[in-house]
Amino acid sequence: MSLADAAAAVNDGHAVVYPTETVYGLGADATDPDAVEYVFDLKGRSRAEPLSLAVPGVDAALDYTRPTAREERFMRRFLPGPVTVVVERRPSIPDALTAGRDRVGVRVPDHETALDLLDHTPPLTATSANRSGAPSVTRVADLDDRIREGVAVVVDGGETPGTESTVVDPGRGTIHRRGAMADEIEAWLEAEE
C-alpha cells in the first residue's frame, strides 16, 4: 500500500503502521479521541500510560503544544530526530492521548517516509507498532497478527535501526527513558541549566 493510501486511512479515522528512524510506529489521528482509544485497544496498552504525538516539524508541534523558551530551544536542537520531547499540551490534544496529564510527548521522526505521511495527516499517535510488553518491531514481517489485521495500511520502509527514542522533559531536566542520543541530550541539559 502507498503513502497516499495510509494518509487517506488516517484521515478516515483508521490506524496505520509506518516506519521511523527508530522502530515501526502505530499511527492514528492523535487529535481524535476515538482513534486514540483504538490504538490503546490494538496495543493492549494501559490507559494510564500516555501516548506521544508525531508531527512533521517543530513549527507544527507549536500548534498543539506550549513549550517554554528553553523547551523550544531543545526541540529545535534535537528535532527531527530519535527524541520524544515532553512539553505542555494545548486543549486540542485529547485527554485520551495523555492519560489526562497536562503534558504530551512530541516526536518529529527523522525519516523521509514518516515525514511524508505526517505532511498529509493530522498529528499521529507516536507509539511503537507492537503489542504492549512485546519487543518493538523493526521489520514488517515481525508485526503481531492483531496489529497487522487491525490497521488499514502497513507502509513497509524496510528494516529500521531498532534503537528506541530518548524520552526527555527538558523543562524539568529529566530523561524518562534513555535511548538514541541520550548522552548528547544529557550534556545539553547540563550545559543549559
N, C-alpha and C positions, 0 to 999 in steps of 0.2 A: 504494500500500500504506500501511497505517496504522502508527502508532507501536506499537500492540499487536502487529501482525504482526512488526515489527522486533524488539521485545523478545522475542517467542516464538522468533524465528530465532536471536538471540544465545544465549538460554537452551538452545537445541537444538544449540549448537556452531557455528553458521554466522556468516558475516560480513555486515555491512550497511554502507550508506553513509548518513551523517547530516550535516545542516547544523550549522555552528557560527558564531560571530560573526567568524570569520576566513575559513576556506575549508571545503569539504566534507571530512569525516573518513571514514576507513575503520575500522569498529569490529568487534571480536570480543572474546570473553571474555579479558581480559588476564591472568587467573589460570589459564587453560587452555593449557598448552604447545602442544598440537596446534592450537588455534585461532590462537595467536600465529604458529606456523610457517606456517599457511595465509596469513595476512596478508603475511608476508615473500614467500611464493611469488607471491601475487597482484600485489604491487607490483613484483616483480623486484628486491627490495632486498637488499643485502649483509647477511648475518647479523652482521657486525661493527658495524653501525650500529643502536644500540638504538632501540626504540620507546618512546613515552610512554604514560602511564596516564591515562584520563579518569574522573573521579568526580564525584558531584553536589554536593560541598561539601568544605570543609577538614576537618570532623569525619570524613567518610567517608575522606578521604585518610589520616588518622591511623591508621585500621585497617590500612593497607598500608605505611605509612612510619614512620620515626623521625626527624622533624626536630628540630634543636636549637631552643632558645627563640628565637633570632634568626630562624631559618628559618621557624618557625611564625608569628612576628610578620609576616614578609614575606608569607607565604601569606595571612594574614588581612587584610592591607592590599590585596593585588593580586588575590586570587581571590574570586569568579569574575571572569574577565577574560582578555584575549588574551595570557596569560603561561604559559609552561611552567617550573615550578619544580623544580630538581634537588635531591633530598634522599636520605638513606639509605633503602633499601627494607627491608621486613620479609621473612622467609623465604617467606611465602605468594606472593610475586611470583616467577614462574619466571625462571630464567637466560635462557631464550629471549628474553624481553622486553627485558632489559637488556644483552644480549650478554655475560653473565657478570659484569657490573660490580655493585658494591655500592650504586650509586645509581640512582635512576629519576626521569624527568621526570614531573611531575604537572600535569594540566590540569583546570581546572574551567571549562567553557565558559560564557560569559555569553550564553546563547542558550536561550530557553524550550523549544524542541523538543528540543535536545540534553539539557538538564537533565531534561525529562520522560522521555526514553528512559533516561537513567542512573538515574532513580529506580526503574526496573523491570528492571534488569540488573545483573550483576556489573560491576566496573570494566571499561571498554572500552579497547582499543588506541586511542591518540590519535595518528593519523598521517594525513597528507593522502591523499585518495582519488584519487591519481594514480599512474601507473607511475613507478618511480624514475627521476629525471632529467628527467621531463616537467613542464610547468608545473602549479601547483596548480589545482584545479578550483573554480570559483566558481558554476557553473551545472550542473545535472544533465545538460543537453544536451551538455556538454563531457566527460563521463565517457568514458574509454577503453573500448572494447568488451570487453576482457579483464576489466576491473574490473566493468563492468555485468553481464556474464554470469557472473562468479564470485561475486557476492554474492546472498544470498537476498532481500534487500529494499533498495530505494532510497527513502529518505524525502526528498521534494522540499520544501525550505523556501524556494524562490525563490533569487534571486541573493544571494550572500554578498559582503562587502566586499573580500575578497581579500588583505588585509594579514596576513602570517604572524605567529604569536605570537613574542614575545621569549622566548628560552630563557636562563634565568639560574640560577646556583648561588649563592644568597645567602649560604650558609655560607662560601664561598670568595671571595665578592665578584666573581664572574666572569660576564660576559654572553657566552654562547656564540654567540647569534645575535640580532642587532638586528632588531626588528620593531615591532609596536604598543607604544606607551608606553615605548619604550626610554629616552628622556631622563628621564622621571619615575622610572623604575626606577634609572637611574644616579645620580640625585640622592638617592634613598632609600639606596642602598648607601653613598654617600659620607657622608651625614649620620649613618648608623648605625654607622660604623666605631668 
